[in-house]
Amino acid sequence: MGELSHLDAAGQAHMIDVGDKPITHRQAVAEARVHMSAAAADALFGGELPKGDALGVARVAGIQAAKRTSELIPLCHPLALTTISVEIGREGDDAVVTCSVGATGQTGVEMEALTAASVTALTVYDMVKGLERRAEIASVRLLKKSGGKSGEWTR
């Protein structure tokens, strides 16, 4: 199944052994988009939602999600993260979430960045759903990663 397969010789799922991989600085950036109406976006970015500081709550949710990724994704290694950044900007009527995660270790942080972006987007959705029933999480994707054997990758 390959050197880094998540399947053992019997075809069963298992956590891979990263013990022999070199320790390098790893970085990953992920993005999520939440489509909503102009009125909902105005309320979100104007700080006028009934639930309060929606952007602050969503940022904290994303940070917490990155820190707990290994508890949510069964074969993901627990990592000591060195940095987590969650930004939420507006493009038209979309909330655009950008999450950057870094660590120095033996395995990458793309799952942590993707989890942070996903949970931030879910929190934005939760905060605006009372105003906008048609809100939708339109995408979650990895934008770039660096470190480790594969080097740098950019979408």
Phi and psi in radians as a Rosetta constraint file:
Dihedral C 1 N 2 CA 2 C 2 CIRCULARHARMONIC 1.827 0.35
Dihedral N 2 CA 2 C 2 N 3 CIRCULARHARMONIC 2.757 0.35
Dihedral C 2 N 3 CA 3 C 3 CIRCULARHARMONIC -1.059 0.35
Dihedral N 3 CA 3 C 3 N 4 CIRCULARHARMONIC -0.633 0.35
Dihedral C 3 N 4 CA 4 C 4 CIRCULARHARMONIC -1.946 0.35
Dihedral N 4 CA 4 C 4 N 5 CIRCULARHARMONIC 0.481 0.35
Dihedral C 4 N 5 CA 5 C 5 CIRCULARHARMONIC -1.187 0.35
Dihedral N 5 CA 5 C 5 N 6 CIRCULARHARMONIC 2.530 0.35
Dihedral C 5 N 6 CA 6 C 6 CIRCULARHARMONIC -1.525 0.35
Dihedral N 6 CA 6 C 6 N 7 CIRCULARHARMONIC 0.204 0.35
Dihedral C 6 N 7 CA 7 C 7 CIRCULARHARMONIC -2.009 0.35
Dihedral N 7 CA 7 C 7 N 8 CIRCULARHARMONIC 2.382 0.35
Dihedral C 7 N 8 CA 8 C 8 CIRCULARHARMONIC -1.448 0.35
Dihedral N 8 CA 8 C 8 N 9 CIRCULARHARMONIC -3.059 0.35
Dihedral C 8 N 9 CA 9 C 9 CIRCULARHARMONIC -1.050 0.35
Dihedral N 9 CA 9 C 9 N 10 CIRCULARHARMONIC -0.464 0.35
Dihedral C 9 N 10 CA 10 C 10 CIRCULARHARMONIC -1.573 0.35
Dihedral N 10 CA 10 C 10 N 11 CIRCULARHARMONIC 0.045 0.35
Dihedral C 10 N 11 CA 11 C 11 CIRCULARHARMONIC 1.456 0.35
Dihedral N 11 CA 11 C 11 N 12 CIRCULARHARMONIC 0.222 0.35
Dihedral C 11 N 12 CA 12 C 12 CIRCULARHARMONIC -1.613 0.35
Dihedral N 12 CA 12 C 12 N 13 CIRCULARHARMONIC 2.539 0.35
Dihedral C 12 N 13 CA 13 C 13 CIRCULARHARMONIC -1.166 0.35
Dihedral N 13 CA 13 C 13 N 14 CIRCULARHARMONIC 2.419 0.35
Dihedral C 13 N 14 CA 14 C 14 CIRCULARHARMONIC -2.691 0.35
Dihedral N 14 CA 14 C 14 N 15 CIRCULARHARMONIC 2.813 0.35
Dihedral C 14 N 15 CA 15 C 15 CIRCULARHARMONIC -1.417 0.35
Dihedral N 15 CA 15 C 15 N 16 CIRCULARHARMONIC 2.248 0.35
Dihedral C 15 N 16 CA 16 C 16 CIRCULARHARMONIC -1.199 0.35
Dihedral N 16 CA 16 C 16 N 17 CIRCULARHARMONIC 2.734 0.35
Dihedral C 16 N 17 CA 17 C 17 CIRCULARHARMONIC -1.593 0.35
Dihedral N 17 CA 17 C 17 N 18 CIRCULARHARMONIC 2.012 0.35
Dihedral C 17 N 18 CA 18 C 18 CIRCULARHARMONIC -1.815 0.35
Dihedral N 18 CA 18 C 18 N 19 CIRCULARHARMONIC 0.179 0.35
Dihedral C 18 N 19 CA 19 C 19 CIRCULARHARMONIC -0.998 0.35
Dihedral N 19 CA 19 C 19 N 20 CIRCULARHARMONIC -0.531 0.35
Dihedral C 19 N 20 CA 20 C 20 CIRCULARHARMONIC -1.653 0.35
Dihedral N 20 CA 20 C 20 N 21 CIRCULARHARMONIC -0.029 0.35
Dihedral C 20 N 21 CA 21 C 21 CIRCULARHARMONIC -1.320 0.35
Dihedral N 21 CA 21 C 21 N 22 CIRCULARHARMONIC 2.569 0.35
Dihedral C 21 N 22 CA 22 C 22 CIRCULARHARMONIC -1.216 0.35
Dihedral N 22 CA 22 C 22 N 23 CIRCULARHARMONIC 2.582 0.35
Dihedral C 22 N 23 CA 23 C 23 CIRCULARHARMONIC -1.440 0.35
Dihedral N 23 CA 23 C 23 N 24 CIRCULARHARMONIC 2.062 0.35
Dihedral C 23 N 24 CA 24 C 24 CIRCULARHARMONIC -2.401 0.35
Dihedral N 24 CA 24 C 24 N 25 CIRCULARHARMONIC 2.879 0.35
Dihedral C 24 N 25 CA 25 C 25 CIRCULARHARMONIC -1.351 0.35
Dihedral N 25 CA 25 C 25 N 26 CIRCULARHARMONIC 2.257 0.35
Dihedral C 25 N 26 CA 26 C 26 CIRCULARHARMONIC -2.046 0.35
Dihedral N 26 CA 26 C 26 N 27 CIRCULARHARMONIC 2.458 0.35
Dihedral C 26 N 27 CA 27 C 27 CIRCULARHARMONIC -2.431 0.35
Dihedral N 27 CA 27 C 27 N 28 CIRCULARHARMONIC 2.503 0.35
Dihedral C 27 N 28 CA 28 C 28 CIRCULARHARMONIC -2.538 0.35
Dihedral N 28 CA 28 C 28 N 29 CIRCULARHARMONIC 2.538 0.35
Dihedral C 28 N 29 CA 29 C 29 CIRCULARHARMONIC -2.232 0.35
Dihedral N 29 CA 29 C 29 N 30 CIRCULARHARMONIC 2.254 0.35
Dihedral C 29 N 30 CA 30 C 30 CIRCULARHARMONIC -2.211 0.35
Dihedral N 30 CA 30 C 30 N 31 CIRCULARHARMONIC 2.736 0.35
Dihedral C 30 N 31 CA 31 C 31 CIRCULARHARMONIC -2.311 0.35
Dihedral N 31 CA 31 C 31 N 32 CIRCULARHARMONIC 2.536 0.35
Dihedral C 31 N 32 CA 32 C 32 CIRCULARHARMONIC -2.356 0.35
Dihedral N 32 CA 32 C 32 N 33 CIRCULARHARMONIC 2.621 0.35
Dihedral C 32 N 33 CA 33 C 33 CIRCULARHARMONIC -2.201 0.35
Dihedral N 33 CA 33 C 33 N 34 CIRCULARHARMONIC 2.411 0.35
Dihedral C 33 N 34 CA 34 C 34 CIRCULARHARMONIC -2.102 0.35
Dihedral N 34 CA 34 C 34 N 35 CIRCULARHARMONIC 2.005 0.35
Dihedral C 34 N 35 CA 35 C 35 CIRCULARHARMONIC -1.447 0.35
Dihedral N 35 CA 35 C 35 N 36 CIRCULARHARMONIC 2.458 0.35
Dihedral C 35 N 36 CA 36 C 36 CIRCULARHARMONIC -2.744 0.35
Dihedral N 36 CA 36 C 36 N 37 CIRCULARHARMONIC 3.030 0.35
Dihedral C 36 N 37 CA 37 C 37 CIRCULARHARMONIC -1.259 0.35
Dihedral N 37 CA 37 C 37 N 38 CIRCULARHARMONIC 2.835 0.35
Dihedral C 37 N 38 CA 38 C 38 CIRCULARHARMONIC -1.060 0.35
Dihedral N 38 CA 38 C 38 N 39 CIRCULARHARMONIC -0.680 0.35
Dihedral C 38 N 39 CA 39 C 39 CIRCULARHARMONIC -1.115 0.35
Dihedral N 39 CA 39 C 39 N 40 CIRCULARHARMONIC -0.735 0.35
Dihedral C 39 N 40 CA 40 C 40 CIRCULARHARMONIC -1.175 0.35
Dihedral N 40 CA 40 C 40 N 41 CIRCULARHARMONIC -0.727 0.35
Dihedral C 40 N 41 CA 41 C 41 CIRCULARHARMONIC -1.110 0.35
Dihedral N 41 CA 41 C 41 N 42 CIRCULARHARMONIC -0.720 0.35
Dihedral C 41 N 42 CA 42 C 42 CIRCULARHARMONIC -1.045 0.35
Dihedral N 42 CA 42 C 42 N 43 CIRCULARHARMONIC -0.760 0.35
Dihedral C 42 N 43 CA 43 C 43 CIRCULARHARMONIC -1.178 0.35
Dihedral N 43 CA 43 C 43 N 44 CIRCULARHARMONIC -0.745 0.35
Dihedral C 43 N 44 CA 44 C 44 CIRCULARHARMONIC -1.070 0.35
Dihedral N 44 CA 44 C 44 N 45 CIRCULARHARMONIC -0.917 0.35
Dihedral C 44 N 45 CA 45 C 45 CIRCULARHARMONIC -1.434 0.35
Dihedral N 45 CA 45 C 45 N 46 CIRCULARHARMONIC -0.221 0.35
Dihedral C 45 N 46 CA 46 C 46 CIRCULARHARMONIC -1.619 0.35
Dihedral N 46 CA 46 C 46 N 47 CIRCULARHARMONIC -0.007 0.35
Dihedral C 46 N 47 CA 47 C 47 CIRCULARHARMONIC 1.197 0.35
Dihedral N 47 CA 47 C 47 N 48 CIRCULARHARMONIC 0.551 0.35
Dihedral C 47 N 48 CA 48 C 48 CIRCULARHARMONIC -1.993 0.35
Dihedral N 48 CA 48 C 48 N 49 CIRCULARHARMONIC 0.407 0.35
Dihedral C 48 N 49 CA 49 C 49 CIRCULARHARMONIC -1.460 0.35
Dihedral N 49 CA 49 C 49 N 50 CIRCULARHARMONIC 2.537 0.35
Dihedral C 49 N 50 CA 50 C 50 CIRCULARHARMONIC -1.052 0.35
Dihedral N 50 CA 50 C 50 N 51 CIRCULARHARMONIC -0.433 0.35
Dihedral C 50 N 51 CA 51 C 51 CIRCULARHARMONIC -1.429 0.35
Dihedral N 51 CA 51 C 51 N 52 CIRCULARHARMONIC -0.020 0.35
Dihedral C 51 N 52 CA 52 C 52 CIRCULARHARMONIC 1.684 0.35
Dihedral N 52 CA 52 C 52 N 53 CIRCULARHARMONIC -2.556 0.35
Dihedral C 52 N 53 CA 53 C 53 CIRCULARHARMONIC -1.252 0.35
Dihedral N 53 CA 53 C 53 N 54 CIRCULARHARMONIC 1.367 0.35
Dihedral C 53 N 54 CA 54 C 54 CIRCULARHARMONIC -1.078 0.35
Dihedral N 54 CA 54 C 54 N 55 CIRCULARHARMONIC -0.723 0.35
Dihedral C 54 N 55 CA 55 C 55 CIRCULARHARMONIC -1.185 0.35
Dihedral N 55 CA 55 C 55 N 56 CIRCULARHARMONIC -0.698 0.35
Dihedral C 55 N 56 CA 56 C 56 CIRCULARHARMONIC -1.125 0.35
Dihedral N 56 CA 56 C 56 N 57 CIRCULARHARMONIC -0.760 0.35
Dihedral C 56 N 57 CA 57 C 57 CIRCULARHARMONIC -1.093 0.35
Dihedral N 57 CA 57 C 57 N 58 CIRCULARHARMONIC -0.753 0.35
Dihedral C 57 N 58 CA 58 C 58 CIRCULARHARMONIC -1.137 0.35
Dihedral N 58 CA 58 C 58 N 59 CIRCULARHARMONIC -0.695 0.35
Dihedral C 58 N 59 CA 59 C 59 CIRCULARHARMONIC -1.069 0.35
Dihedral N 59 CA 59 C 59 N 60 CIRCULARHARMONIC -0.821 0.35
Dihedral C 59 N 60 CA 60 C 60 CIRCULARHARMONIC -1.105 0.35
Dihedral N 60 CA 60 C 60 N 61 CIRCULARHARMONIC -0.682 0.35
Dihedral C 60 N 61 CA 61 C 61 CIRCULARHARMONIC -1.061 0.35
Dihedral N 61 CA 61 C 61 N 62 CIRCULARHARMONIC -0.735 0.35
Dihedral C 61 N 62 CA 62 C 62 CIRCULARHARMONIC -1.125 0.35
Dihedral N 62 CA 62 C 62 N 63 CIRCULARHARMONIC -0.738 0.35
Dihedral C 62 N 63 CA 63 C 63 CIRCULARHARMONIC -1.074 0.35
Dihedral N 63 CA 63 C 63 N 64 CIRCULARHARMONIC -0.822 0.35
Dihedral C 63 N 64 CA 64 C 64 CIRCULARHARMONIC -1.071 0.35
Dihedral N 64 CA 64 C 64 N 65 CIRCULARHARMONIC -0.688 0.35
Dihedral C 64 N 65 CA 65 C 65 CIRCULARHARMONIC -1.112 0.35
Dihedral N 65 CA 65 C 65 N 66 CIRCULARHARMONIC -0.764 0.35
Dihedral C 65 N 66 CA 66 C 66 CIRCULARHARMONIC -1.024 0.35
Dihedral N 66 CA 66 C 66 N 67 CIRCULARHARMONIC -0.736 0.35
Dihedral C 66 N 67 CA 67 C 67 CIRCULARHARMONIC -1.186 0.35
Dihedral N 67 CA 67 C 67 N 68 CIRCULARHARMONIC -0.397 0.35
Dihedral C 67 N 68 CA 68 C 68 CIRCULARHARMONIC -1.934 0.35
Dihedral N 68 CA 68 C 68 N 69 CIRCULARHARMONIC 0.248 0.35
Dihedral C 68 N 69 CA 69 C 69 CIRCULARHARMONIC -0.961 0.35
Dihedral N 69 CA 69 C 69 N 70 CIRCULARHARMONIC -0.760 0.35
Dihedral C 69 N 70 CA 70 C 70 CIRCULARHARMONIC -1.162 0.35
Dihedral N 70 CA 70 C 70 N 71 CIRCULARHARMONIC -0.327 0.35
Dihedral C 70 N 71 CA 71 C 71 CIRCULARHARMONIC -1.405 0.35
Dihedral N 71 CA 71 C 71 N 72 CIRCULARHARMONIC -0.369 0.35
Dihedral C 71 N 72 CA 72 C 72 CIRCULARHARMONIC -1.720 0.35
Dihedral N 72 CA 72 C 72 N 73 CIRCULARHARMONIC -0.602 0.35
Dihedral C 72 N 73 CA 73 C 73 CIRCULARHARMONIC -1.854 0.35
Dihedral N 73 CA 73 C 73 N 74 CIRCULARHARMONIC 1.886 0.35
Dihedral C 73 N 74 CA 74 C 74 CIRCULARHARMONIC -0.955 0.35
Dihedral N 74 CA 74 C 74 N 75 CIRCULARHARMONIC -0.634 0.35
Dihedral C 74 N 75 CA 75 C 75 CIRCULARHARMONIC -1.761 0.35
Dihedral N 75 CA 75 C 75 N 76 CIRCULARHARMONIC 0.252 0.35
Dihedral C 75 N 76 CA 76 C 76 CIRCULARHARMONIC -1.533 0.35
Dihedral N 76 CA 76 C 76 N 77 CIRCULARHARMONIC 2.329 0.35
Dihedral C 76 N 77 CA 77 C 77 CIRCULARHARMONIC -1.302 0.35
Dihedral N 77 CA 77 C 77 N 78 CIRCULARHARMONIC 2.440 0.35
Dihedral C 77 N 78 CA 78 C 78 CIRCULARHARMONIC -1.215 0.35
Dihedral N 78 CA 78 C 78 N 79 CIRCULARHARMONIC 2.374 0.35
Dihedral C 78 N 79 CA 79 C 79 CIRCULARHARMONIC -2.235 0.35
Dihedral N 79 CA 79 C 79 N 80 CIRCULARHARMONIC 2.582 0.35
Dihedral C 79 N 80 CA 80 C 80 CIRCULARHARMONIC -1.543 0.35
Dihedral N 80 CA 80 C 80 N 81 CIRCULARHARMONIC 1.735 0.35
Dihedral C 80 N 81 CA 81 C 81 CIRCULARHARMONIC -1.317 0.35
Dihedral N 81 CA 81 C 81 N 82 CIRCULARHARMONIC 2.463 0.35
Dihedral C 81 N 82 CA 82 C 82 CIRCULARHARMONIC -1.735 0.35
Dihedral N 82 CA 82 C 82 N 83 CIRCULARHARMONIC -0.379 0.35
Dihedral C 82 N 83 CA 83 C 83 CIRCULARHARMONIC -2.745 0.35
Dihedral N 83 CA 83 C 83 N 84 CIRCULARHARMONIC 2.503 0.35
Dihedral C 83 N 84 CA 84 C 84 CIRCULARHARMONIC -2.444 0.35
Dihedral N 84 CA 84 C 84 N 85 CIRCULARHARMONIC 2.185 0.35
Dihedral C 84 N 85 CA 85 C 85 CIRCULARHARMONIC -2.182 0.35
Dihedral N 85 CA 85 C 85 N 86 CIRCULARHARMONIC 2.265 0.35
Dihedral C 85 N 86 CA 86 C 86 CIRCULARHARMONIC -2.186 0.35
Dihedral N 86 CA 86 C 86 N 87 CIRCULARHARMONIC 2.072 0.35
Dihedral C 86 N 87 CA 87 C 87 CIRCULARHARMONIC -2.096 0.35
Dihedral N 87 CA 87 C 87 N 88 CIRCULARHARMONIC 2.481 0.35
Dihedral C 87 N 88 CA 88 C 88 CIRCULARHARMONIC -2.243 0.35
Dihedral N 88 CA 88 C 88 N 89 CIRCULARHARMONIC 2.012 0.35
Dihedral C 88 N 89 CA 89 C 89 CIRCULARHARMONIC -2.104 0.35
Dihedral N 89 CA 89 C 89 N 90 CIRCULARHARMONIC 3.039 0.35
Dihedral C 89 N 90 CA 90 C 90 CIRCULARHARMONIC -2.042 0.35
Dihedral N 90 CA 90 C 90 N 91 CIRCULARHARMONIC 2.297 0.35
Dihedral C 90 N 91 CA 91 C 91 CIRCULARHARMONIC -2.247 0.35
Dihedral N 91 CA 91 C 91 N 92 CIRCULARHARMONIC 1.875 0.35
Dihedral C 91 N 92 CA 92 C 92 CIRCULARHARMONIC 1.097 0.35
Dihedral N 92 CA 92 C 92 N 93 CIRCULARHARMONIC -2.148 0.35
Dihedral C 92 N 93 CA 93 C 93 CIRCULARHARMONIC -1.782 0.35
Dihedral N 93 CA 93 C 93 N 94 CIRCULARHARMONIC 0.199 0.35
Dihedral C 93 N 94 CA 94 C 94 CIRCULARHARMONIC -1.662 0.35
Dihedral N 94 CA 94 C 94 N 95 CIRCULARHARMONIC 2.484 0.35
Dihedral C 94 N 95 CA 95 C 95 CIRCULARHARMONIC -1.596 0.35
Dihedral N 95 CA 95 C 95 N 96 CIRCULARHARMONIC 2.167 0.35
Dihedral C 95 N 96 CA 96 C 96 CIRCULARHARMONIC -1.926 0.35
Dihedral N 96 CA 96 C 96 N 97 CIRCULARHARMONIC 2.034 0.35
Dihedral C 96 N 97 CA 97 C 97 CIRCULARHARMONIC -1.712 0.35
Dihedral N 97 CA 97 C 97 N 98 CIRCULARHARMONIC 2.259 0.35
Dihedral C 97 N 98 CA 98 C 98 CIRCULARHARMONIC -2.203 0.35
Dihedral N 98 CA 98 C 98 N 99 CIRCULARHARMONIC 2.123 0.35
Dihedral C 98 N 99 CA 99 C 99 CIRCULARHARMONIC -2.095 0.35
Dihedral N 99 CA 99 C 99 N 100 CIRCULARHARMONIC 2.252 0.35
Dihedral C 99 N 100 CA 100 C 100 CIRCULARHARMONIC -2.081 0.35
Dihedral N 100 CA 100 C 100 N 101 CIRCULARHARMONIC 2.294 0.35
Dihedral C 100 N 101 CA 101 C 101 CIRCULARHARMONIC -2.290 0.35
Dihedral N 101 CA 101 C 101 N 102 CIRCULARHARMONIC 2.424 0.35
Dihedral C 101 N 102 CA 102 C 102 CIRCULARHARMONIC -2.315 0.35
Dihedral N 102 CA 102 C 102 N 103 CIRCULARHARMONIC 2.682 0.35
Dihedral C 102 N 103 CA 103 C 103 CIRCULARHARMONIC -2.794 0.35
Dihedral N 103 CA 103 C 103 N 104 CIRCULARHARMONIC 2.733 0.35
Dihedral C 103 N 104 CA 104 C 104 CIRCULARHARMONIC -1.939 0.35
Dihedral N 104 CA 104 C 104 N 105 CIRCULARHARMONIC 1.989 0.35
Dihedral C 104 N 105 CA 105 C 105 CIRCULARHARMONIC -3.028 0.35
Dihedral N 105 CA 105 C 105 N 106 CIRCULARHARMONIC -2.812 0.35
Dihedral C 105 N 106 CA 106 C 106 CIRCULARHARMONIC -1.823 0.35
Dihedral N 106 CA 106 C 106 N 107 CIRCULARHARMONIC 0.021 0.35
Dihedral C 106 N 107 CA 107 C 107 CIRCULARHARMONIC -2.553 0.35
Dihedral N 107 CA 107 C 107 N 108 CIRCULARHARMONIC 2.739 0.35
Dihedral C 107 N 108 CA 108 C 108 CIRCULARHARMONIC -1.301 0.35
Dihedral N 108 CA 108 C 108 N 109 CIRCULARHARMONIC 3.006 0.35
Dihedral C 108 N 109 CA 109 C 109 CIRCULARHARMONIC -2.074 0.35
Dihedral N 109 CA 109 C 109 N 110 CIRCULARHARMONIC 0.327 0.35
Dihedral C 109 N 110 CA 110 C 110 CIRCULARHARMONIC -1.146 0.35
Dihedral N 110 CA 110 C 110 N 111 CIRCULARHARMONIC -0.598 0.35
Dihedral C 110 N 111 CA 111 C 111 CIRCULARHARMONIC -1.163 0.35
Dihedral N 111 CA 111 C 111 N 112 CIRCULARHARMONIC -0.635 0.35
Dihedral C 111 N 112 CA 112 C 112 CIRCULARHARMONIC -1.158 0.35
Dihedral N 112 CA 112 C 112 N 113 CIRCULARHARMONIC -0.723 0.35
Dihedral C 112 N 113 CA 113 C 113 CIRCULARHARMONIC -1.154 0.35
Dihedral N 113 CA 113 C 113 N 114 CIRCULARHARMONIC -0.752 0.35
Dihedral C 113 N 114 CA 114 C 114 CIRCULARHARMONIC -1.155 0.35
Dihedral N 114 CA 114 C 114 N 115 CIRCULARHARMONIC -0.682 0.35
Dihedral C 114 N 115 CA 115 C 115 CIRCULARHARMONIC -1.147 0.35
Dihedral N 115 CA 115 C 115 N 116 CIRCULARHARMONIC -0.763 0.35
Dihedral C 115 N 116 CA 116 C 116 CIRCULARHARMONIC -1.059 0.35
Dihedral N 116 CA 116 C 116 N 117 CIRCULARHARMONIC -0.773 0.35
Dihedral C 116 N 117 CA 117 C 117 CIRCULARHARMONIC -1.122 0.35
Dihedral N 117 CA 117 C 117 N 118 CIRCULARHARMONIC -0.715 0.35
Dihedral C 117 N 118 CA 118 C 118 CIRCULARHARMONIC -1.118 0.35
Dihedral N 118 CA 118 C 118 N 119 CIRCULARHARMONIC -0.833 0.35
Dihedral C 118 N 119 CA 119 C 119 CIRCULARHARMONIC -1.229 0.35
Dihedral N 119 CA 119 C 119 N 120 CIRCULARHARMONIC -0.613 0.35
Dihedral C 119 N 120 CA 120 C 120 CIRCULARHARMONIC -1.084 0.35
Dihedral N 120 CA 120 C 120 N 121 CIRCULARHARMONIC -0.798 0.35
Dihedral C 120 N 121 CA 121 C 121 CIRCULARHARMONIC -1.092 0.35
Dihedral N 121 CA 121 C 121 N 122 CIRCULARHARMONIC -0.729 0.35
Dihedral C 121 N 122 CA 122 C 122 CIRCULARHARMONIC -1.071 0.35
Dihedral N 122 CA 122 C 122 N 123 CIRCULARHARMONIC -0.661 0.35
Dihedral C 122 N 123 CA 123 C 123 CIRCULARHARMONIC -1.216 0.35
Dihedral N 123 CA 123 C 123 N 124 CIRCULARHARMONIC -0.726 0.35
Dihedral C 123 N 124 CA 124 C 124 CIRCULARHARMONIC -1.029 0.35
Dihedral N 124 CA 124 C 124 N 125 CIRCULARHARMONIC -0.817 0.35
Dihedral C 124 N 125 CA 125 C 125 CIRCULARHARMONIC -0.971 0.35
Dihedral N 125 CA 125 C 125 N 126 CIRCULARHARMONIC -0.842 0.35
Dihedral C 125 N 126 CA 126 C 126 CIRCULARHARMONIC -1.041 0.35
Dihedral N 126 CA 126 C 126 N 127 CIRCULARHARMONIC -0.653 0.35
Dihedral C 126 N 127 CA 127 C 127 CIRCULARHARMONIC -1.287 0.35
Dihedral N 127 CA 127 C 127 N 128 CIRCULARHARMONIC -0.516 0.35
Dihedral C 127 N 128 CA 128 C 128 CIRCULARHARMONIC -1.759 0.35
Dihedral N 128 CA 128 C 128 N 129 CIRCULARHARMONIC -0.154 0.35
Dihedral C 128 N 129 CA 129 C 129 CIRCULARHARMONIC -1.077 0.35
Dihedral N 129 CA 129 C 129 N 130 CIRCULARHARMONIC -0.450 0.35
Dihedral C 129 N 130 CA 130 C 130 CIRCULARHARMONIC -1.180 0.35
Dihedral N 130 CA 130 C 130 N 131 CIRCULARHARMONIC -0.503 0.35
Dihedral C 130 N 131 CA 131 C 131 CIRCULARHARMONIC -1.657 0.35
Dihedral N 131 CA 131 C 131 N 132 CIRCULARHARMONIC -0.465 0.35
Dihedral C 131 N 132 CA 132 C 132 CIRCULARHARMONIC -2.412 0.35
Dihedral N 132 CA 132 C 132 N 133 CIRCULARHARMONIC 1.645 0.35
Dihedral C 132 N 133 CA 133 C 133 CIRCULARHARMONIC -1.229 0.35
Dihedral N 133 CA 133 C 133 N 134 CIRCULARHARMONIC -0.337 0.35
Dihedral C 133 N 134 CA 134 C 134 CIRCULARHARMONIC -1.602 0.35
Dihedral N 134 CA 134 C 134 N 135 CIRCULARHARMONIC 0.069 0.35
Dihedral C 134 N 135 CA 135 C 135 CIRCULARHARMONIC -1.001 0.35
Dihedral N 135 CA 135 C 135 N 136 CIRCULARHARMONIC 2.527 0.35
Dihedral C 135 N 136 CA 136 C 136 CIRCULARHARMONIC -2.610 0.35
Dihedral N 136 CA 136 C 136 N 137 CIRCULARHARMONIC 2.534 0.35
Dihedral C 136 N 137 CA 137 C 137 CIRCULARHARMONIC -1.439 0.35
Dihedral N 137 CA 137 C 137 N 138 CIRCULARHARMONIC 1.976 0.35
Dihedral C 137 N 138 CA 138 C 138 CIRCULARHARMONIC -1.526 0.35
Dihedral N 138 CA 138 C 138 N 139 CIRCULARHARMONIC -0.547 0.35
Dihedral C 138 N 139 CA 139 C 139 CIRCULARHARMONIC -2.861 0.35
Dihedral N 139 CA 139 C 139 N 140 CIRCULARHARMONIC 2.691 0.35
Dihedral C 139 N 140 CA 140 C 140 CIRCULARHARMONIC -2.428 0.35
Dihedral N 140 CA 140 C 140 N 141 CIRCULARHARMONIC 2.193 0.35
Dihedral C 140 N 141 CA 141 C 141 CIRCULARHARMONIC -2.666 0.35
Dihedral N 141 CA 141 C 141 N 142 CIRCULARHARMONIC 2.675 0.35
Dihedral C 141 N 142 CA 142 C 142 CIRCULARHARMONIC -1.411 0.35
Dihedral N 142 CA 142 C 142 N 143 CIRCULARHARMONIC 2.269 0.35
Dihedral C 142 N 143 CA 143 C 143 CIRCULARHARMONIC -1.655 0.35
Dihedral N 143 CA 143 C 143 N 144 CIRCULARHARMONIC -0.710 0.35
Dihedral C 143 N 144 CA 144 C 144 CIRCULARHARMONIC -2.866 0.35
Dihedral N 144 CA 144 C 144 N 145 CIRCULARHARMONIC 2.798 0.35
Dihedral C 144 N 145 CA 145 C 145 CIRCULARHARMONIC -2.642 0.35
Dihedral N 145 CA 145 C 145 N 146 CIRCULARHARMONIC 2.709 0.35
Dihedral C 145 N 146 CA 146 C 146 CIRCULARHARMONIC -2.602 0.35
Dihedral N 146 CA 146 C 146 N 147 CIRCULARHARMONIC 2.833 0.35
Dihedral C 146 N 147 CA 147 C 147 CIRCULARHARMONIC 1.722 0.35
Dihedral N 147 CA 147 C 147 N 148 CIRCULARHARMONIC 2.779 0.35
Dihedral C 147 N 148 CA 148 C 148 CIRCULARHARMONIC 1.379 0.35
Dihedral N 148 CA 148 C 148 N 149 CIRCULARHARMONIC -2.997 0.35
Dihedral C 148 N 149 CA 149 C 149 CIRCULARHARMONIC -1.104 0.35
Dihedral N 149 CA 149 C 149 N 150 CIRCULARHARMONIC -0.619 0.35
Dihedral C 149 N 150 CA 150 C 150 CIRCULARHARMONIC -1.381 0.35
Dihedral N 150 CA 150 C 150 N 151 CIRCULARHARMONIC -0.156 0.35
Dihedral C 150 N 151 CA 151 C 151 CIRCULARHARMONIC 1.250 0.35
Dihedral N 151 CA 151 C 151 N 152 CIRCULARHARMONIC -2.477 0.35
Dihedral C 151 N 152 CA 152 C 152 CIRCULARHARMONIC -1.694 0.35
Dihedral N 152 CA 152 C 152 N 153 CIRCULARHARMONIC 2.443 0.35
Dihedral C 152 N 153 CA 153 C 153 CIRCULARHARMONIC -2.388 0.35
Dihedral N 153 CA 153 C 153 N 154 CIRCULARHARMONIC 2.326 0.35
Dihedral C 153 N 154 CA 154 C 154 CIRCULARHARMONIC -2.322 0.35
Dihedral N 154 CA 154 C 154 N 155 CIRCULARHARMONIC 2.366 0.35
